[in-house]
Amino acid sequence: MGFIPDNTIDEILARTDIVELISSYFPLKRAGRNFKALCPFHKEKTPSFMVSPDKQIFHCFGCNEGGNALHFLMRYEHLEFPEAVKVLAKRAGVRIPEAKKESPGILELYKINNLAMQFYHHILLNSSQSEPVRDYLAKRGLLKTTWEKFKLGFSPPQGEALVNFLKEKGIDLEPAERVGLLMRRESGGYFDFFRGRIIYPIFDLRERIIGFGGRVLDDTLPKYINTPETVVYKKGENLYGLNLSREYIRDKGFVIIVEGYMDLISSFQVGFNNLVASLGTALTPEQVRLLKRYTSSVVVLYDGDKAGELAALRGLEVLLEGGLEVKLAVLPSGFDPDSFVREKGKEEFEKIIKEARNILEYKLEILLPQYNLQSIEGKVNLIKEMLPTLAKIDNHIMLSEFVKQLADKVSVSEESIWAELKKGRERKRGFNIEKGSLEERIPIFSSLREAEITLLRLILKEKSLVREARSLMEEDFLSPEVKKIVNLLFTLEEGNKPIEPSRIVSYLGEGFPNKMVTRLLMEEDSEEAKQDYTKIFSECVQKLREDKRRKTCERLREEIALAQKEGNLERLEELLREFNAIACGRK
């Protein structure tokens, strides 16, 4: 499925009762105007999962998952967005318009990549010059059936083998250059980018070839080269092998992340099918979101040398930020997954995976010998080293559990660690994480942020205030999350579109702003508080403007001091005029 019109999604949501949908999976119990249940997305003993029939949204106050019917279906059934839309459309009896076809130019690029894959694969299987390559792969333990499953190939060392093949097929060579298969000579004409290398085609989730990796057979450097970024290949948005492994990941409940092509292929061949490869680069938030469609649990497989590096562990914190449970499986020194599987076998490999430990526990184990915990300084420095990692954890349940473990290990109180997290403000997006507080998941750096959140809460609940809030400027908001939500509300109001909770979270997608909105909307206010909405709104607007004026004055004071120091009288006079106008309330 391609692009789905917004009005179609709106119709699907309008015809879907979220209470009825969720009740078809597990029972809900009436709780006032809402319904509640034990959260299906994390373990809990007391129900904190709430569903609103009025607003057609859900929110868990334990793990902070939230959204509308589509978000629930995606999260519960591990579906991609188009798949969830299709399921709900069928359930609601809504016909999805035929998707717009991709432009002929883009389709041509996929076609060229597919032709190149067929060419390289044919050369590997049938050409006499590929005999050493076939021997090499056999010595590496790869079966022919595996070559065929992954469509492995070989690029002849001659500089124009692919060029000539594409010419014979009547293919324009300029698009082949754009997908990174050919390079242009200064003297004119083209030559092959991949020469004398084993070829690893890279597929997307729609089974289209988007790029290639190439490996030499000897120790020539660089050992690997890859397709550069192209119109159809965004390295940080794809994971090698996910097209084959996604169903296994869903079935097994977790994914194993390895580094390279051969690490994945060798492991896959012996029955470890729930793997993806990061292709030797740092994981990106886009890749994390991709994984989260299929699982909430990750095992990262590292060799012994790399696992001990704190820098390597820091590279995995993007997984924690994405709300995933992260474990680390460590191979003996001198092994990578490929060599370990070949030499030690499936059972030993499985044992390594089962012994995987939480990344936070592993980092703490590395740090403990480096600090003297008999001294206050040692305890302070170790906790200080752990804080940035703790700050990345998006799951509050997981964070609470590890704070408890850290406090036991270092012999300090849990409260002191929570206080350091709150005081340091290193928490992603700036959470106030005081346990048990209503706003433990809401950005409140200062009274300004509190005013932003309060204002947002009011205009979400009282639609008439959206128009009044338009008097504020974009720069009046410091929080990018709040700014994004407020701008969406302005856009909906300006276009005379319904400002409904389910519609709002649909436009916001799966990120933190979505969770912020469902949290704020699910909080119930008393009738007395509702009567004060307008008054509180005015106070918030005044606070935001006062804070903006104060910050502008602070900036001008710094610039005035600099102009005085430099003796720039013209600039000084200009700054003083601006400062006096703002200080006197004329701006």
Helices and strands as residue ranges (DSSP letters): H 6-14, H 18-23, E 29-31, E 34-37, E 49-52, E 57-60, E 66-67, H 69-77, H 81-92, H 104-126, G 128-130, H 131-139, H 144-149, E 153-155, H 161-168, H 173-178, E 182-184, E 190-192, E 197-203, E 209-215, E 224-226, G 235-237, H 242-252, E 255-258, H 261-269, E 275-277, H 285-292, E 297-302, H 304-307, H 310-314, H 317-321, E 325-330, H 337-344, H 346-354, E 357-358, H 359-367, G 368-370, H 376-390, H 396-410, H 414-424, H 447-461, H 464-469, G 474-476, H 480-494, H 501-508, H 512-522, H 527-531, H 533-566, H 569-583
